[in-house]
């Protein structure tokens, strides 16, 4: 029986629930060698940081998965255990995303790409079928109608991230909520996918050196 809390639940400084490993490290390697781990795309060899003042999402689901890709040079295959957070709809206020590319040639050294959007609270970023493949998350979180301990295969909409079903244990630990509100968000992620992603007040800049969202 899953743990159920009806109404609202506030988790102060919510540390990402690192669900039990979908597969052990050795099993990940075997699965990769046999082509057993599916992914909607091959993730890059660089994680990235995202911060936002507020994210409000409907139909929140979270479960363990594996993001598969290569190292930054593109020559070595890698797998990253992730906690996937999914939302059928979400609005995001004052979003910042940054990624640092190190050791560029011609004496450039490290270069940071920084993107901002939704800086006007009246015009937040809007997304549908949003999935975040997260390695680390810190935020204040408020959940409505939350179920903790459901099987990943029965989380309900928006369901498992399309194309990654083979990387998820159907009976593995997961949680869901009718609505999730996250504030003061700081996360490190390997991938983000969405059915639609509307970025209002979009600004993209390159900076020499390391300039991250947090």
Secondary structure, 3 states (H helix, E strand, C coil): CCEEEEEEEEEEEEECCCCCCCCCHHHHHHHHHCCCCCCCCCECCCCEEEEEEEEEEEEEEEEEEEEEEECCCCCCEEEEEEEEEEEEEEEEEEEEEEEEEEEECCCCEEEEEEEEECCCCCCCEEEEEEEEEEEEEEEEEEEEEEEEEEEHHHCCCCCCCCCCHHHCCCCCEEEEEEEEEEEEEEEEEEEEECCEEECCCCEEEEEECCCCCC
